[in-house]
Amino acid sequence: MDDSLSALGEQDGWKVDEFAARVHYRGADDHYSIEFYQPSQCVLYWKVKGDGEVAVPVGRNTVPTPLRDRVRQDLAEAGIAPEIESRNL
């Protein structure tokens, strides 16, 4: 496992699974699952519905700015370039 991925797993709420890390955030009315994939150096956002059994991928432009800022901060603190958060697939 890459050292930066391990460091991301040490950030609040992040869980590492082989080559990826995931965190869940809850806002006032919205729930998101955010995934970072180390091999492709990309971040994906999923909006979680209902009881958490259904999640759909969403575009970054639909994600609240404070949440995106938090993800970039977590990446930076783990030694991952924060600008990859805005990278398109």
C-alpha positions as a Markdown table, in Angstrom:
| # | Residue | x | y | z |
|---|---|---|---|---|
| 1 | Met | 0.0 | 0.0 | 0.0 |
| 2 | Asp | 1.2 | 3.5 | -0.9 |
| 3 | Asp | 2.3 | 5.6 | 2.1 |
| 4 | Ser | 0.0 | 8.5 | 1.0 |
| 5 | Leu | -2.9 | 6.1 | 1.0 |
| 6 | Ser | -2.1 | 4.9 | 4.5 |
| 7 | Ala | -1.8 | 8.5 | 5.6 |
| 8 | Leu | -5.3 | 9.2 | 4.1 |
| 9 | Gly | -6.6 | 6.3 | 6.1 |
| 10 | Glu | -5.4 | 8.1 | 9.2 |
| 11 | Gln | -7.6 | 11.2 | 8.4 |
| 12 | Asp | -10.9 | 11.5 | 10.3 |
| 13 | Gly | -13.5 | 9.0 | 8.9 |
| 14 | Trp | -11.4 | 7.6 | 6.0 |
| 15 | Lys | -11.2 | 3.9 | 5.6 |
| 16 | Val | -8.6 | 2.2 | 3.3 |
| 17 | Asp | -9.4 | -0.9 | 1.2 |
| 18 | Glu | -6.4 | -2.1 | -0.8 |
| 19 | Phe | -5.9 | 0.6 | -3.5 |
| 20 | Ala | -8.7 | 3.0 | -2.5 |
| 21 | Ala | -10.0 | 5.0 | 0.4 |
| 22 | Arg | -13.5 | 6.0 | 1.3 |
| 23 | Val | -15.2 | 8.5 | 3.7 |
| 24 | His | -18.8 | 9.3 | 4.4 |
| 25 | Tyr | -20.1 | 12.8 | 5.1 |
| 26 | Arg | -23.6 | 14.0 | 6.1 |
| 27 | Gly | -24.8 | 17.5 | 5.5 |
| 28 | Ala | -28.1 | 19.0 | 6.6 |
| 29 | Asp | -30.1 | 17.0 | 4.0 |
| 30 | Asp | -27.5 | 15.2 | 1.9 |
| 31 | His | -25.3 | 12.2 | 2.5 |
| 32 | Tyr | -22.2 | 11.6 | 0.4 |
| 33 | Ser | -19.6 | 8.8 | 0.0 |
| 34 | Ile | -16.3 | 10.0 | -1.4 |
| 35 | Glu | -13.8 | 7.7 | -2.8 |
| 36 | Phe | -10.1 | 8.2 | -3.7 |
| 37 | Tyr | -8.5 | 5.8 | -6.0 |
| 38 | Gln | -4.7 | 5.7 | -5.7 |
| 39 | Pro | -3.8 | 4.0 | -9.0 |
| 40 | Ser | -5.7 | 6.6 | -11.1 |
| 41 | Gln | -5.2 | 9.5 | -8.7 |
| 42 | Cys | -8.9 | 10.5 | -8.8 |
| 43 | Val | -11.7 | 11.3 | -6.5 |
| 44 | Leu | -15.3 | 10.2 | -7.1 |
| 45 | Tyr | -18.4 | 11.5 | -5.3 |
| 46 | Trp | -21.5 | 9.5 | -4.7 |
| 47 | Lys | -24.8 | 10.9 | -3.3 |
| 48 | Val | -26.3 | 8.4 | -0.9 |
| 49 | Lys | -30.1 | 8.0 | -0.7 |
| 50 | Gly | -32.5 | 6.7 | 1.8 |
| 51 | Asp | -31.2 | 4.1 | 4.2 |
| 52 | Gly | -27.8 | 4.1 | 2.6 |
| 53 | Glu | -28.3 | 1.1 | 0.3 |
| 54 | Val | -28.5 | 3.3 | -2.9 |
| 55 | Ala | -25.8 | 5.6 | -4.1 |
| 56 | Val | -25.4 | 7.4 | -7.4 |
| 57 | Pro | -22.3 | 9.0 | -8.8 |
| 58 | Val | -22.6 | 12.8 | -9.0 |
| 59 | Gly | -20.6 | 15.5 | -10.7 |
| 60 | Arg | -18.3 | 17.7 | -8.7 |
| 61 | Asn | -20.3 | 20.8 | -9.6 |
| 62 | Thr | -23.2 | 19.4 | -7.6 |
| 63 | Val | -21.2 | 18.8 | -4.4 |
| 64 | Pro | -21.2 | 21.6 | -1.8 |
| 65 | Thr | -18.0 | 23.7 | -1.8 |
| 66 | Pro | -17.3 | 23.1 | 1.9 |
| 67 | Leu | -17.3 | 19.4 | 1.3 |
| 68 | Arg | -14.9 | 19.7 | -1.6 |
| 69 | Asp | -12.7 | 21.9 | 0.4 |
| 70 | Arg | -12.6 | 19.3 | 3.2 |
| 71 | Val | -11.7 | 16.6 | 0.8 |
| 72 | Arg | -8.8 | 18.7 | -0.7 |
| 73 | Gln | -7.6 | 19.4 | 2.9 |
| 74 | Asp | -7.6 | 15.7 | 3.8 |
| 75 | Leu | -5.7 | 14.9 | 0.6 |
| 76 | Ala | -3.1 | 17.6 | 1.3 |
| 77 | Glu | -2.6 | 16.4 | 4.9 |
| 78 | Ala | -2.0 | 12.9 | 3.6 |
| 79 | Gly | 0.6 | 14.1 | 1.2 |
| 80 | Ile | -1.6 | 13.8 | -1.9 |
| 81 | Ala | -1.8 | 16.7 | -4.3 |
| 82 | Pro | -5.1 | 18.4 | -3.5 |
| 83 | Glu | -5.7 | 19.5 | -7.1 |
| 84 | Ile | -6.4 | 15.9 | -8.1 |
| 85 | Glu | -9.8 | 16.4 | -6.4 |
| 86 | Ser | -10.9 | 18.3 | -9.5 |
| 87 | Arg | -9.5 | 15.9 | -12.0 |
| 88 | Asn | -11.9 | 14.5 | -14.6 |
| 89 | Leu | -12.1 | 10.9 | -15.3 |
